[in-house]
Amino acid sequence: MWQQWVYENPHLMIELANAAKGKTLTDKFATSDISQARALAEILNENPQYSHINLGIKPNDPTL
């Protein structure tokens, strides 16, 4: 499900990558190991293109 969200919202994934750089994603509403934060963190960590995001670029930047 989250892979599809990333596919449909690449600009939001870039925004998340920028905001999450150097941080741990958490989900305060999760009641198990399966959570939105864990799924998105795995996607970020498994896709090297998100580790090279420049913090100064805004998600709607036409140069992306």
C-alpha positions in Angstrom: 0.0 0.0 0.0 2.7 2.5 0.9 4.7 1.7 -2.2 1.7 2.8 -4.2 1.4 6.0 -2.2 5.1 6.7 -2.9 4.5 6.1 -6.6 1.5 8.5 -6.6 3.1 11.2 -4.4 6.8 11.4 -5.2 6.9 15.1 -4.1 5.6 14.2 -0.7 8.2 11.4 -0.4 10.9 14.0 -1.1 9.4 16.2 1.5 9.4 13.3 4.0 13.0 12.4 3.1 14.1 16.0 3.8 12.2 16.2 7.1 13.3 12.8 8.3 17.0 13.2 7.4 19.0 12.2 10.6 15.8 11.4 12.5 13.8 8.3 13.4 10.3 8.1 12.1 7.7 7.1 14.8 4.0 6.4 14.8 2.4 7.2 18.1 -0.8 5.5 17.1 0.7 2.1 16.2 -0.1 -0.7 18.5 2.2 -3.3 16.8 5.4 -3.5 14.8 3.4 -2.8 11.7 3.1 0.9 11.3 3.0 3.7 8.8 6.3 5.1 10.1 8.1 1.7 9.8 6.8 1.2 6.3 7.9 4.6 5.1 11.2 4.4 6.9 11.9 1.0 5.1 11.0 2.6 1.8 13.4 5.5 2.5 16.2 3.2 3.6 15.8 0.8 0.6 15.8 3.5 -2.0 19.1 5.3 -2.3 17.7 8.2 -4.3 16.1 9.5 -1.1 19.5 9.6 0.7 20.8 12.2 -1.9 17.9 14.7 -1.5 19.2 18.3 -1.0 17.6 19.9 2.0 17.3 23.2 0.2 15.1 21.8 -2.6 11.3 22.3 -2.1 9.0 19.4 -3.2 7.5 21.4 -6.0 10.8 22.5 -7.4 10.7 22.1 -11.2 14.4 21.0 -11.3 13.4 17.7 -9.7 
